[in-house]
């Protein structure tokens, strides 16, 4: 069985690293492959197939899912809005000092919340500050992202990977760490990393993302309907071309669901749909001047009943958004949140269609920018529920009366774990029950808060880690490593564990790296008869060093889309940080355990 498990391990690593298959597909393939191996194992050696699916019943996975829901409750109720508003104001008045405060604040918060909502909260603040200061957002977004990743390394619940490593360690007879058990070990290296991100990284990134995805020159596709009172009714198409700003291009004219040939003499009629490409400002101006409407034939207005002002905001689609892969129409974003999708970033949408299709039929991908129109409160709720990131100043949403209650439930959950009253999985599950029972979240909201991609990755990682131990593959590999490296100084061996885990997490996935390296670290420590704790923590820390590539972590892709980073920007900034953190973490672990 060892050979078959090793084959699955190798194939999964190749599939993860290739980026040609979705993480969900690879994860489910790993689970299915292990189940087949267990089911077909010959004779008395055949185990139950249950271990292949055991990851779904893991305490670590339960804690991860429950903490996702609790984090979503904090965002939806606006519990984090005061922090966002405070930091936004500080950046306008004291940019250098406030930038350091943003990095430090993101670092501190991410030890308690999943990294993604922290980055989503801080991104609009930095994008708005960059726009006001007339400087590229690239100098600030990547340092902020890396500071949040460093903060997630600090506690037992900081990331899903931390929970996974802890669960794998405990399940294989290793140590189980409490909430703050390794905080002081990780703190000195993290401080060095923060200083690098504050002082050096912005200089390295001074030319990065100078034309960023959220800039004023970004082009959007926007679908307009010619209303009955439009000055275009009865006019030929060449009249429209003369009337439009030179920066706007006509991509398509559609009538009764059919694309029309764009002859200059084509007569425009009421009800025709125009697909135009241009900047957000020019498209909005054209719609007003020509009396065009979006989609349903209703004129664009500046206010609705009750004095509710309408605004238009750019919103970036994050990798974990539930609308990724769907069209605007399939996402139902307009009727669910009473907002209008008036544009989709053309740079990505144009290459997906053989022709300039109707805007609602274009698929949405991670990193796209949507133009949303509606009240700030409704756009804010859409962003929170759909994991969209508004560009510019933070949305001025109405304060929620439930915010303090949601914050109280979260703090009680953390306190129960910190003081070891109950395990974090129990505390977080009770916290979710309280948020639903008190109507802070509906069950629909709770389901949308769960990233099923992460669920599958964690479940498959647990199953793979168990199979590697169960088949004896890790014991064999650890014996070989002990024979080769048995005479190495322990700090050198520990640095090797951190480095290999860090490289795997950047080119494969952090949870896959944790599944492979946690059992290996335990077996290696047992073979050398040395403390288990530093080797488990070495894997945990190494699995969080996802700075080298944009696909190493989901927040990397988020800031890449927002700031227009290239692959080399991650390498130029992340490699020095990686090379700084490995010896710093090794020294801290060696000081505490050897």
C-alpha positions as CSV (number, residue, x, y, z in Angstrom):
1,X,0.0,0.0,0.0
2,X,3.0,2.3,0.6
3,X,3.8,2.5,-3.1
4,X,0.3,3.5,-4.0
5,X,0.0,6.2,-1.3
6,X,3.4,7.5,-2.5
7,X,2.1,7.6,-6.0
8,X,-0.9,9.6,-4.9
9,X,1.4,12.0,-3.0
10,X,3.6,12.6,-6.0
11,X,0.7,13.0,-8.5
12,X,-1.1,15.4,-6.1
13,X,2.1,17.5,-5.7
14,X,2.5,17.7,-9.5
15,X,-1.2,18.7,-9.9
16,X,-1.1,21.3,-7.2
17,X,2.1,22.9,-8.6
18,X,0.9,22.8,-12.2
19,X,-2.0,25.2,-11.5
20,X,-3.9,23.5,-14.4
21,X,-6.5,21.9,-12.1
22,X,-8.7,23.6,-9.5
23,X,-7.7,22.9,-5.9
24,X,-11.1,21.3,-5.3
25,X,-10.6,18.8,-8.1
26,X,-7.1,17.8,-6.9
27,X,-8.4,17.5,-3.3
28,X,-11.4,15.3,-4.2
29,X,-9.2,13.2,-6.4
30,X,-6.8,12.6,-3.5
31,X,-9.7,11.5,-1.3
32,X,-11.2,9.3,-4.0
33,X,-7.8,7.7,-4.8
34,X,-7.2,6.9,-1.1
35,X,-10.7,5.4,-0.8
36,X,-10.1,3.1,-3.8
37,X,-6.7,2.0,-2.3
38,X,-8.3,1.1,1.0
39,X,-11.2,-0.7,-0.6
40,X,-9.0,-2.8,-2.9
41,X,-6.2,-3.6,-0.4
42,X,-5.9,-7.4,-0.4
43,X,-6.7,-9.8,2.4
44,X,-6.5,-9.1,6.1
45,X,-4.4,-6.0,5.4
46,X,-7.5,-4.2,3.9
47,X,-8.5,-1.4,6.3
48,X,-11.9,0.3,6.4
49,X,-12.4,3.1,3.8
50,X,-13.3,5.4,6.6
51,X,-9.8,7.0,7.0
52,X,-10.1,8.4,3.4
53,X,-13.1,10.4,4.6
54,X,-12.0,11.1,8.1
55,X,-10.9,14.6,7.3
56,X,-14.5,15.7,7.1
57,X,-15.1,14.7,10.7
58,X,-11.8,16.3,11.9
59,X,-11.9,18.6,14.9
60,X,-9.6,20.9,13.1
61,X,-11.9,21.2,10.1
62,X,-14.9,21.9,12.4
63,X,-12.9,24.7,14.0
64,X,-11.9,26.1,10.7
65,X,-15.5,26.2,9.3
66,X,-16.9,27.7,12.6
67,X,-14.3,30.4,12.7
68,X,-15.1,31.3,9.0
69,X,-18.7,31.9,10.0
70,X,-17.8,33.9,13.1
71,X,-15.4,36.1,11.0
72,X,-18.2,36.7,8.5
73,X,-20.5,37.8,11.4
74,X,-18.0,40.4,12.5
75,X,-17.8,41.8,8.9
76,X,-21.6,41.7,8.2
77,X,-22.6,43.5,11.4
78,X,-19.9,46.1,10.9
79,X,-18.0,45.3,14.1
80,X,-14.7,46.1,12.3
81,X,-15.9,49.3,10.8
82,X,-14.6,51.6,13.6
83,X,-11.1,50.2,13.0
84,X,-11.4,50.8,9.3
85,X,-12.6,54.4,9.7
86,X,-9.9,55.2,12.3
87,X,-7.1,53.9,10.1
88,X,-8.5,55.6,7.0
89,X,-8.5,59.0,8.8
90,X,-5.0,58.5,10.2
91,X,-3.6,57.6,6.7
92,X,-4.9,60.9,5.4
93,X,-3.3,62.9,8.2
94,X,-0.2,61.0,9.1
95,X,0.6,58.7,6.1
96,X,4.0,57.2,7.2
97,X,3.0,56.7,10.8
98,X,-0.5,55.4,9.8
99,X,1.1,53.0,7.3
100,X,3.1,51.5,10.1
101,X,-0.1,51.3,12.2
102,X,-2.0,49.6,9.4
103,X,0.8,46.9,9.1
104,X,0.9,46.5,12.9
105,X,-2.9,46.4,13.2
106,X,-3.3,43.9,10.4
107,X,-0.6,41.8,12.0
108,X,-2.3,41.8,15.4
109,X,-5.8,41.2,14.2
110,X,-4.9,38.3,11.9
111,X,-3.8,36.2,14.9
112,X,-7.5,36.0,15.8
113,X,-9.3,36.2,12.4
114,X,-8.7,34.4,9.2
115,X,-6.2,36.4,7.0
116,X,-8.6,36.9,4.1
117,X,-11.2,39.2,5.9
118,X,-8.4,41.2,7.4
119,X,-6.9,41.9,4.0
120,X,-10.4,42.6,2.6
121,X,-10.9,45.2,5.4
122,X,-7.5,46.9,4.9
123,X,-7.3,46.9,1.1
124,X,-9.9,49.7,0.5
125,X,-8.1,51.9,3.1
126,X,-4.8,51.6,1.4
127,X,-6.2,51.9,-2.1
128,X,-8.0,55.1,-1.1
129,X,-4.8,56.5,0.6
130,X,-2.7,55.7,-2.5
131,X,-5.2,57.4,-4.8
132,X,-5.4,60.5,-2.6
133,X,-1.6,60.7,-2.3
134,X,-1.1,60.1,-6.1
135,X,1.2,57.2,-5.5
136,X,1.1,53.6,-6.7
137,X,-0.9,51.3,-4.4
138,X,1.8,48.7,-5.0
139,X,4.1,50.2,-2.5
140,X,1.6,49.5,0.3
141,X,-0.6,46.5,-0.6
142,X,2.0,43.7,-0.6
143,X,3.7,44.8,2.6
144,X,0.2,44.9,4.3
145,X,-0.6,41.4,2.9
146,X,2.6,39.9,4.1
147,X,2.2,41.5,7.5
148,X,-1.2,39.9,7.8
149,X,0.3,36.5,6.8
150,X,3.0,37.0,9.5
151,X,0.3,37.7,12.1
152,X,-1.6,34.6,11.1
153,X,1.4,32.5,12.1
154,X,1.3,33.7,15.7
155,X,-1.6,31.8,17.2
156,X,-3.2,28.3,17.1
157,X,-6.2,29.7,15.2
158,X,-4.5,32.4,13.0
159,X,-4.8,30.3,9.8
160,X,-6.5,27.1,8.8
161,X,-3.0,25.7,8.3
162,X,-2.2,26.3,12.0
163,X,-5.3,24.3,13.0
164,X,-4.4,21.6,10.5
165,X,-0.8,21.2,11.8
166,X,-2.0,21.2,15.4
167,X,-4.7,18.5,14.6
168,X,-2.2,16.3,12.6
169,X,0.3,16.6,15.4
170,X,-2.2,15.6,18.1
171,X,-3.6,12.8,15.9
172,X,-0.1,11.3,15.4
173,X,0.8,11.3,19.1
174,X,2.6,14.7,18.9
175,X,2.1,17.8,21.0
176,X,-1.1,19.9,20.8
177,X,-0.5,23.6,21.2
178,X,-2.8,26.0,23.0
179,X,-3.9,29.4,21.7
180,X,-0.8,31.5,22.7
181,X,1.6,28.6,23.3
182,X,4.1,29.7,20.6
183,X,3.3,33.4,20.4
184,X,6.5,34.4,22.2
185,X,8.6,32.0,20.0
186,X,7.3,33.6,16.8
187,X,7.2,37.2,18.0
188,X,11.0,38.2,17.7
189,X,11.2,36.9,14.1
190,X,7.9,38.5,13.2
191,X,9.1,41.9,14.5
192,X,12.1,41.6,12.2
193,X,9.7,40.8,9.3
194,X,7.5,43.8,10.1
195,X,10.5,46.1,10.2
196,X,11.5,44.8,6.7
197,X,8.0,45.3,5.4
198,X,7.8,48.9,6.8
199,X,11.2,50.1,5.8
200,X,12.6,48.1,2.9
201,X,9.7,46.5,1.0
202,X,8.0,49.8,-0.1
203,X,11.3,50.9,-1.6
204,X,11.7,47.6,-3.5
205,X,8.1,48.0,-4.8
206,X,8.4,51.7,-5.6
207,X,7.8,51.0,-9.3
208,X,5.4,48.1,-8.9
209,X,1.8,48.5,-10.0
210,X,2.2,52.0,-11.3
211,X,-0.8,51.3,-13.5
212,X,-2.9,49.4,-11.1
213,X,-6.1,47.5,-11.5
214,X,-8.1,50.0,-9.5
215,X,-6.8,53.1,-11.3
216,X,-8.8,55.7,-13.1
217,X,-7.6,54.5,-16.5
218,X,-9.0,51.0,-16.1
219,X,-11.4,50.1,-18.9
220,X,-14.8,48.5,-18.3
221,X,-17.5,46.9,-20.5
222,X,-20.9,48.4,-19.7
223,X,-24.3,47.5,-21.2
224,X,-26.7,50.3,-21.8
225,X,-30.3,50.3,-23.0
226,X,-31.6,53.1,-25.4
227,X,-34.6,54.6,-23.6
228,X,-37.6,56.0,-25.4
229,X,-36.6,59.6,-24.6
230,X,-33.0,59.1,-25.7
231,X,-31.6,61.5,-28.4
232,X,-30.2,58.4,-30.2
233,X,-33.6,57.0,-31.2
234,X,-33.9,57.0,-35.0
235,X,-30.2,58.2,-35.4
236,X,-27.6,56.2,-37.4
237,X,-24.8,54.4,-35.7
238,X,-22.2,56.9,-37.1
239,X,-24.0,59.7,-35.2
240,X,-23.4,57.8,-31.9
241,X,-19.7,57.4,-32.8
242,X,-19.4,61.1,-33.3
243,X,-21.3,61.9,-30.1
244,X,-19.3,59.6,-27.8
245,X,-16.1,60.6,-26.1
246,X,-13.1,59.4,-28.1
247,X,-12.1,57.2,-25.2
248,X,-15.3,55.1,-25.5
249,X,-15.5,52.2,-28.0
250,X,-18.7,50.6,-29.3
251,X,-18.3,46.8,-28.8
252,X,-21.8,45.6,-29.7
253,X,-25.3,46.7,-30.7
254,X,-28.0,44.1,-29.8
255,X,-31.6,44.1,-30.8
256,X,-34.2,41.6,-29.6
257,X,-31.4,39.4,-28.3
258,X,-29.4,39.3,-31.6
259,X,-26.1,41.1,-32.3
260,X,-26.5,43.6,-35.2
261,X,-23.8,44.2,-37.8
262,X,-22.3,47.6,-36.9
263,X,-22.7,49.4,-40.2
264,X,-22.4,53.2,-39.9
265,X,-25.9,53.5,-41.3
266,X,-27.6,51.2,-38.8
267,X,-30.6,53.0,-37.4
268,X,-30.8,52.9,-33.6
269,X,-34.1,52.1,-32.0
270,X,-35.6,52.4,-28.5
271,X,-34.8,49.2,-26.6
272,X,-31.5,48.5,-28.4
273,X,-28.7,47.5,-26.2
274,X,-25.3,49.0,-26.5
275,X,-22.1,47.4,-25.1
276,X,-19.6,50.1,-24.6
277,X,-16.0,50.1,-23.4
278,X,-14.3,52.9,-21.6
279,X,-13.3,54.3,-18.2
280,X,-15.9,54.3,-15.4
281,X,-16.1,58.1,-15.5
282,X,-16.6,58.4,-19.2
283,X,-19.2,55.6,-19.3
284,X,-21.2,57.3,-16.6
285,X,-21.0,60.7,-18.4
286,X,-22.1,59.1,-21.7
287,X,-25.1,57.5,-20.0
288,X,-26.3,60.8,-18.6
289,X,-25.7,62.8,-21.7
290,X,-27.5,60.4,-24.0
291,X,-30.3,59.3,-21.6
292,X,-29.2,55.7,-21.6
293,X,-30.2,53.2,-18.9
294,X,-28.7,50.0,-17.5
295,X,-30.5,46.8,-18.3
296,X,-34.2,47.2,-17.3
297,X,-35.0,50.4,-19.1
298,X,-35.3,52.6,-15.9
299,X,-33.4,55.9,-16.1
300,X,-30.3,56.3,-13.9
301,X,-31.2,58.5,-11.0
302,X,-29.1,60.1,-8.3
303,X,-31.5,59.4,-5.4
304,X,-34.2,56.9,-4.5
305,X,-37.1,57.1,-2.2
306,X,-36.2,58.1,1.4
307,X,-33.2,60.3,0.2
308,X,-30.9,57.3,-0.2
309,X,-28.0,58.6,-2.3
310,X,-26.6,56.4,-5.1
311,X,-22.9,55.9,-5.5
312,X,-20.8,54.0,-8.1
313,X,-17.9,51.9,-6.7
314,X,-15.3,49.6,-8.2
315,X,-15.3,46.3,-6.4
316,X,-12.6,43.6,-6.9
317,X,-13.7,39.9,-6.9
318,X,-11.7,37.9,-4.4
319,X,-10.6,34.3,-5.0
320,X,-13.0,33.0,-2.3
321,X,-16.1,34.8,-3.7
322,X,-19.1,32.6,-4.4
323,X,-19.8,34.4,-7.7
324,X,-16.5,33.3,-9.2
325,X,-17.3,31.2,-12.3
326,X,-20.8,32.5,-12.6
327,X,-22.2,35.2,-14.8
328,X,-23.6,38.5,-13.5
329,X,-27.1,37.1,-14.2
330,X,-26.4,33.7,-12.5
331,X,-24.9,35.5,-9.4
332,X,-28.3,37.2,-8.8
333,X,-26.3,40.1,-7.2
334,X,-28.7,42.7,-8.5
335,X,-31.9,41.5,-7.0
336,X,-30.4,40.0,-3.9
337,X,-28.7,43.2,-2.8
338,X,-30.7,45.8,-4.8
339,X,-27.6,47.1,-6.6
340,X,-26.8,47.4,-10.2
341,X,-23.8,45.9,-12.0
342,X,-22.9,48.6,-14.5
343,X,-19.6,47.4,-15.7
344,X,-17.0,44.5,-15.8
345,X,-13.3,45.1,-16.3
346,X,-12.7,44.7,-20.0
347,X,-9.1,43.5,-19.8
348,X,-10.3,40.2,-18.5
349,X,-13.8,39.9,-19.9
350,X,-12.9,40.6,-23.5
351,X,-10.7,37.5,-23.8
352,X,-13.5,35.2,-22.5
353,X,-16.0,35.8,-25.3
354,X,-15.6,35.3,-29.0
355,X,-17.6,38.5,-29.4
356,X,-18.5,41.3,-27.0
357,X,-21.4,39.5,-25.4
358,X,-24.1,41.0,-23.3
359,X,-22.6,42.0,-19.9
360,X,-24.9,39.8,-17.8
361,X,-23.7,36.7,-19.7
362,X,-20.0,37.1,-19.2
363,X,-18.4,34.9,-16.6
364,X,-16.8,36.4,-13.5
365,X,-13.3,35.4,-12.5
366,X,-11.2,36.1,-9.4
367,X,-9.4,39.4,-9.8
368,X,-12.1,41.0,-12.0
369,X,-13.4,44.5,-11.1
370,X,-17.1,45.1,-11.1
371,X,-18.7,48.5,-11.2
372,X,-21.6,48.5,-8.7
373,X,-24.2,51.2,-8.4
374,X,-26.4,51.6,-5.3
375,X,-26.5,53.0,-1.8
376,X,-23.3,52.6,0.2
377,X,-25.1,50.4,2.7
378,X,-26.3,48.0,0.0
379,X,-23.0,47.9,-1.8
380,X,-21.3,47.3,1.5
381,X,-23.5,44.3,2.3
382,X,-23.0,42.9,-1.2
383,X,-19.2,43.2,-0.7
384,X,-19.3,41.6,2.7
385,X,-21.5,38.7,1.6
386,X,-19.8,38.0,-1.7
387,X,-16.2,38.7,-0.7
388,X,-15.8,41.7,-2.9
389,X,-13.3,44.5,-2.1
390,X,-14.4,48.1,-2.7
391,X,-11.7,50.3,-4.1
392,X,-11.2,53.8,-2.6
393,X,-12.4,55.2,0.7
394,X,-14.1,52.8,3.1
395,X,-17.9,52.6,2.5
396,X,-19.8,54.7,5.0
397,X,-22.3,52.1,6.1
398,X,-25.0,52.5,8.7
399,X,-23.8,51.2,12.0
400,X,-25.3,47.9,13.0
401,X,-26.8,47.6,16.5
402,X,-25.6,44.0,16.4
403,X,-21.9,44.9,16.0
404,X,-21.1,44.9,19.7
405,X,-23.0,41.6,20.2
406,X,-21.1,39.9,17.4
407,X,-17.8,41.2,18.8
408,X,-18.8,39.9,22.2
409,X,-19.6,36.4,21.0
410,X,-16.2,36.3,19.1
411,X,-14.3,37.5,22.2
412,X,-16.0,34.9,24.4
413,X,-15.1,32.2,21.9
414,X,-11.5,33.3,21.9
415,X,-11.4,33.6,25.7
416,X,-12.8,30.1,26.1
417,X,-10.0,28.8,23.9
418,X,-7.3,30.9,25.5
419,X,-8.1,29.8,29.0
420,X,-8.7,26.2,27.9
421,X,-12.3,26.1,29.2
422,X,-13.3,24.1,26.1
423,X,-11.4,23.3,22.9
424,X,-11.5,25.9,20.1
425,X,-13.7,23.6,18.0
426,X,-16.4,23.5,20.8
427,X,-16.1,27.2,21.6
428,X,-16.4,28.2,17.9
429,X,-19.3,25.9,17.2
430,X,-21.2,27.3,20.2
431,X,-20.4,30.8,18.9
432,X,-21.9,30.0,15.5
433,X,-25.0,28.7,17.2
434,X,-25.3,31.9,19.2
435,X,-24.9,34.1,16.1
436,X,-27.7,32.2,14.3
437,X,-30.0,32.0,17.3
438,X,-29.7,35.7,17.9
439,X,-30.3,36.5,14.2
440,X,-26.9,38.1,13.7
441,X,-26.6,35.7,10.8
442,X,-29.1,33.8,8.8
443,X,-28.3,30.2,7.9
444,X,-28.0,31.3,4.3
445,X,-25.3,33.8,5.4
446,X,-23.5,31.1,7.4
447,X,-23.4,28.8,4.4
448,X,-22.1,31.6,2.1
449,X,-19.3,32.3,4.7
450,X,-17.8,28.8,4.3
451,X,-15.2,28.5,1.6
452,X,-15.8,25.0,0.4
453,X,-12.5,25.0,-1.5
454,X,-10.7,25.2,1.9
455,X,-13.0,22.5,3.3
456,X,-12.0,20.1,0.6
457,X,-8.3,21.0,0.8
458,X,-8.2,20.5,4.6
459,X,-10.2,17.2,4.4
460,X,-7.9,15.8,1.8
461,X,-4.8,17.0,3.6
462,X,-5.8,15.2,6.8
463,X,-6.6,12.0,4.8
464,X,-3.3,12.1,3.0
465,X,-1.3,12.8,6.2
466,X,-3.1,9.8,7.9
467,X,-2.4,7.6,4.9
468,X,1.3,8.5,4.8
469,X,1.6,7.5,8.5
470,X,-0.7,4.4,8.2
471,X,1.2,3.0,5.2
472,X,4.6,3.5,6.8
473,X,5.7,5.9,4.1
474,X,6.7,8.6,6.5
475,X,8.6,6.2,8.8
476,X,10.6,4.9,5.9
477,X,11.4,8.5,4.6
478,X,12.2,9.7,8.2
479,X,14.7,6.7,8.7
480,X,16.5,7.6,5.5
481,X,16.7,11.3,6.4
482,X,17.9,10.4,9.9
483,X,20.6,8.3,8.4
484,X,21.7,11.1,6.1
485,X,21.3,14.1,8.5
486,X,21.7,12.4,11.8
487,X,25.1,14.1,12.4
488,X,23.8,17.5,11.5
489,X,23.5,20.1,14.3
490,X,19.8,20.3,15.3
491,X,19.4,23.9,14.3
492,X,20.6,23.1,10.8
493,X,18.2,20.2,10.5
494,X,15.4,22.4,11.9
495,X,16.2,25.2,9.3
496,X,16.0,22.5,6.6
497,X,12.5,21.5,7.8
498,X,11.4,25.1,7.7
499,X,12.9,25.8,4.3
500,X,11.5,22.7,2.6
501,X,8.0,23.3,4.1
502,X,8.2,27.0,3.0
503,X,9.1,26.0,-0.5
504,X,6.4,23.5,-0.7
505,X,3.8,26.0,0.5
506,X,4.8,28.5,-2.2
507,X,4.6,26.1,-5.1
508,X,2.1,23.5,-4.0
509,X,-0.3,24.6,-1.2
510,X,0.2,25.4,2.5
511,X,-2.3,22.7,3.6
512,X,-0.7,20.0,1.4
513,X,2.8,21.1,2.7
514,X,1.4,20.7,6.3
515,X,0.0,17.2,5.5
516,X,3.3,16.0,4.2
517,X,5.7,17.7,6.5
518,X,3.9,17.3,9.9
519,X,4.1,13.5,10.0
520,X,7.6,13.6,8.6
521,X,8.8,16.1,11.3
522,X,7.3,14.0,14.0
523,X,8.9,10.7,12.7
524,X,12.3,12.4,12.2
525,X,12.3,13.9,15.8
526,X,11.4,10.5,17.2
527,X,14.1,8.8,15.2
528,X,16.7,11.3,16.5
529,X,15.3,11.1,20.1
530,X,14.9,14.9,20.3
531,X,11.9,17.1,21.4
532,X,8.9,16.9,19.1
533,X,7.7,20.5,19.6
534,X,10.3,22.4,17.6
535,X,9.9,20.2,14.6
536,X,6.1,20.6,14.6
537,X,6.4,24.3,15.0
538,X,9.0,24.4,12.3
539,X,6.5,22.9,9.9
540,X,3.8,25.3,11.1
541,X,6.0,28.4,10.7
542,X,7.3,27.1,7.3
543,X,3.8,26.5,6.0
544,X,3.0,30.2,6.7
545,X,6.0,31.6,4.7
546,X,3.9,32.0,1.5
547,X,5.6,35.1,0.2
548,X,7.4,34.0,-3.0
549,X,4.6,33.4,-5.5
550,X,1.2,35.0,-6.1
551,X,-0.6,31.6,-6.0
552,X,0.9,30.6,-2.7
553,X,-2.0,32.1,-0.7
554,X,-5.4,33.4,-1.7
555,X,-4.7,36.9,-0.3
556,X,-1.6,37.1,-2.6
557,X,-4.0,36.9,-5.6
558,X,-6.2,39.5,-4.1
559,X,-3.6,42.2,-3.8
560,X,-2.1,41.2,-7.1
561,X,-5.4,42.0,-8.9
562,X,-5.8,45.2,-6.9
563,X,-2.3,46.7,-7.4
564,X,-1.3,45.2,-10.7
565,X,1.7,43.2,-9.4
566,X,3.7,40.9,-11.6
567,X,5.1,37.5,-10.6
568,X,8.6,39.1,-10.2
569,X,7.3,41.6,-7.7
570,X,6.4,38.8,-5.3
571,X,9.8,37.2,-5.8
572,X,11.8,40.5,-5.4
573,X,9.9,41.3,-2.2
574,X,9.2,37.9,-0.8
575,X,12.6,36.2,-1.2
576,X,14.5,38.6,1.2
577,X,11.6,38.2,3.7
578,X,11.8,34.4,3.3
579,X,15.6,34.4,3.7
580,X,15.2,36.6,6.8
581,X,12.5,34.6,8.5
582,X,14.1,31.1,8.1
583,X,17.2,31.8,10.2
584,X,15.2,34.0,12.6
585,X,12.6,31.3,13.3
586,X,15.4,28.7,13.6
587,X,17.2,30.8,16.1
588,X,14.1,31.4,18.2
589,X,13.1,27.7,18.2
590,X,16.6,26.6,19.1
591,X,16.8,29.1,21.9
592,X,13.5,27.8,23.4
593,X,14.0,24.1,22.9
594,X,17.7,23.1,22.5
